[in-house]
Amino acid sequence: MNQYNWAITKSMPFGGLTMDLHNRPLYLVTDETHLTPAAFLQQIELACQSGVSLVQLRQKTGSSLEIYQLAQQVKAITDRYDLPLIIDDRLDIAQAVAAAGVHLGQSDLPVAIARQILGPEAIIGATAKTLAQAQTAAEQGADYLGVGAIFPTTTHVKTVHTSVATLGAIKQAVPIPVYAIGGLKADNVAAIAPAKVNGVAVVSAIMQAKDAASATKALRAAVDQVVVPG
């Protein structure tokens, strides 16, 4: 497998999903803040119906059993729309629910170790805020990068911000897809156009939207104008 080639197609051993890594420009990262369990799942369902390309379950609270059960519910939704589910941090949960893969932060397991555990076909994403972090993740076998926060964000208030210039430098330096993340909305995503990233990841712009379907459609239309597919 050439993990550095965006054009590859991975046949997922976990869920049986064949994941073509082309044309997945809008990435939803979940957040349960201010939502009931039912509303949380409803926001995800509406997003999946309305233009999201892939979904990451990011659940920092709860027991392993509770996170596993929630992951099962979310995967039932993503499966209905043939969308890949990525699990934040928890390799065990990803394996247990046959998710497409995992996303790893800078304080999580190294990408290379996760690759040894999950095998060559799993999708492994990594967070990067600097060029050095991005290059390390790519060298270790990451399939994509989430880079940011680009703008101030309500979900990571104390996060280190990444400039659009750094975002563009990372995109030029690594041979894997780059997703911009952090405070991105339909009305400001045009600001990252010079970076020529492959996609945009959002949290509150969808999860906290009063009308998640309309918000997703507006985001997808805006994102499609600024990303570079493939």
NUMIZA-550223 format. One line per 5 residues: number of its first residue (from 0); their letters; for each residue x, y, z of C-alpha. Coordinates in steps of 0.001 Angstrom, whole numbers. Each point is the difference from the previous one (the first is absolute). Example, Ala and Ser with C-alpha at 12.3 -4.5 7.8 and 13.67 -1.06 7.14 Angstrom:
2
0> as> 12300/-4500/7800 | 1370/3440/-660
! end
This chain:
230
0> mnqyn> 0/0/0 | 1179/3508/-778 | -1402/1953/2930 | 1203/3251/-1559 | -2220/-210/-3078
5> waitk> -3316/1833/290 | -1295/-1959/-2972 | 43/-3345/1753 | -3140/-1909/806 | -56/-1858/3291
10> smpfg> -2265/-2967/581 | -751/201/3683 | 467/-3308/1888 | -2062/1286/2914 | -3262/1014/-1600
15> gltmd> 267/-1375/-3503 | -211/3524/-1451 | 2066/772/-3059 | 1194/3521/632 | 1091/2009/-2995
20> lhnrp> 2011/2848/1433 | -995/2373/-2782 | -2592/2715/382 | -731/12/3717 | 254/3739/612
25> lylvt> -2270/500/3028 | 978/-1794/3199 | -2289/95/3041 | 1602/-344/3423 | -2626/-619/2660
30> dethl> -530/1858/3259 | -2785/-740/2480 | 140/3364/1805 | -3471/1424/754 | -1687/-2908/-1787
35> tpaaf> -2210/-2768/1330 | 983/-3504/-1135 | -2872/-18/-2487 | 860/3453/-1347 | 3660/-992/-329
40> lqqie> -882/-2930/-2239 | -2528/2079/-1922 | 2604/2635/-863 | 2281/-2715/-1348 | -2810/-1560/-2022
45> lacqs> -979/3331/-1552 | 3623/749/-842 | 432/-3381/-1659 | -3124/638/-2056 | 1137/3448/-1072
50> gvslv> 3565/-140/-1282 | 2479/-1165/2625 | 2660/-2271/-1496 | 1282/-1784/3101 | -618/76/3747
55> qlrqk> 2267/-130/3023 | -1413/-995/3371 | 1895/2061/2548 | -1198/-1026/3449 | 2209/963/2918
60> tgssl> -2370/-912/2848 | -1694/-3208/1085 | 1093/-3537/721 | 1413/-2261/-2682 | -3344/-1795/-105
65> eiyql> -1890/3263/-447 | 2307/1167/-2779 | -262/-3388/-1693 | -3784/116/102 | -45/3549/-1344
70> aqqvk> 2404/-974/-2768 | -2351/-2813/-984 | -2852/2490/-300 | 2038/2453/-2038 | 1307/-2730/-2283
75> aitdr> -3551/-1153/-664 | -646/3500/-1324 | 3152/297/-2096 | -558/-3464/-1445 | -3436/1054/-1245
80> ydlpl> 1666/2651/-2141 | 3102/-2015/-953 | 2240/2442/1841 | 3170/-979/1856 | 84/375/3774
85> iiddr> 3257/1025/1646 | 434/-381/3770 | 2010/2596/1876 | 2888/-1430/2020 | -1523/-3378/936
90> ldiaq> 1446/-2798/-2106 | -1885/-2571/2066 | -3350/1639/-711 | 823/301/-3698 | 733/-3710/-169
95> avaaa> -3015/-943/2104 | -2511/1767/-2252 | 1822/-684/-3274 | 590/3694/-672 | 2012/1149/-2993
100> gvhlg> 2825/1202/2198 | 1211/2403/2661 | 1116/3583/444 | 2984/674/2246 | 1002/3195/1772
105> qsdlp> 3489/1015/1020 | -454/-1561/3454 | -1430/-3279/-1309 | 1842/-3101/-1188 | 2552/657/-2744
110> vaiar> -1323/-603/-3490 | 2592/-2721/-625 | -1161/-1989/3031 | -3645/371/-970 | 882/-1262/-3469
115> qilgp> 1640/-3088/1493 | -3130/-707/2027 | -2666/764/-2602 | 1793/-1201/-3103 | 608/1511/-3435
120> eaiig> -3621/459/-1057 | -1279/2093/2911 | -395/3723/-531 | 2211/1853/2471 | -243/3752/289
125> atakt> 2189/2255/2099 | -216/3492/1426 | 2786/2400/-950 | 501/3623/955 | 3488/475/-1381
130> laqaq> 1940/-1025/-3076 | 2232/-2280/2075 | -2982/-1810/1513 | -1539/-424/-3440 | 3152/-1441/-1518
135> taaeq> 449/-2423/2892 | -3572/-1267/-284 | 328/-485/-3755 | 3303/-1832/375 | -1554/-2322/2588
140> gadyl> -2789/-980/-2374 | -2936/2322/673 | -2626/-2/-2733 | -1107/3588/539 | 642/2990/2253
145> gvgai> -2338/2254/1932 | 1753/3370/208 | -1031/2871/2266 | -1619/1675/1775 | -180/2543/-2794
150> fpttt> -2453/2300/1785 | -1073/272/3653 | -2197/-2913/996 | -2476/-693/2774 | 972/-3665/257
155> hvktv> 3732/556/592 | 193/3390/1674 | 3689/-274/993 | 1221/-1544/-3223 | 3009/1262/-1938
160> htsva> -1058/1765/-3186 | 1461/-833/-3397 | 253/2726/-2626 | -1294/-419/-3530 | 3602/415/-1155
165> tlgai> 1109/-2928/2163 | -2996/-2001/-1196 | 1104/582/-3579 | 3599/-879/797 | -1132/-3280/1534
170> kqavp> -2134/-784/-3040 | 2992/554/-2263 | 2352/-2036/2179 | -1945/-3226/511 | -1285/-2461/-2602
175> ipvya> -3188/-859/1906 | -3356/1787/246 | -273/3011/2269 | -3183/1104/1761 | -235/3459/1528
180> igglk> -1788/141/3357 | -826/2560/2635 | -2763/2592/-6 | -817/-501/-3666 | -3471/953/-1217
185> adnva> -1750/574/-3295 | 673/3735/256 | 3747/-180/704 | 1244/-3129/-1746 | 987/2001/-3081
190> aiapa> 2913/1357/2038 | 1825/-3319/-284 | -259/-205/-3797 | 3674/980/-513 | 1097/-3088/1946
195> kvngv> -1596/-2341/-2570 | -933/-2623/2589 | -1930/-3163/-812 | -2783/504/2509 | -1453/1796/2982
200> avvsa> -896/-1490/3375 | -2665/1644/2139 | -1490/-528/3434 | -2324/2658/1388 | -960/1381/-3424
205> imqak> -2128/-3122/-379 | -352/-1503/3469 | -1288/3258/1522 | -2029/1114/-3012 | -3717/588/504
210> daasa> -579/-1517/-3432 | 2758/-2552/-557 | -1206/-934/-3469 | 68/3570/-1295 | 3301/698/1748
215> tkalr> 1575/-3069/-1581 | -1246/881/-3474 | 1323/3550/320 | 3345/-1258/1259 | 307/-2559/-2773
220> aavdq> -714/2620/-2646 | 2601/2339/1493 | 2590/-2726/518 | -355/-1270/-3552 | 1109/3437/-1200
225> vvvpg> 3304/-5/1880 | 1317/-3559/292 | 2161/-1836/-2493 | -1283/-3576/-466 | 2369/-2889/-389
! end
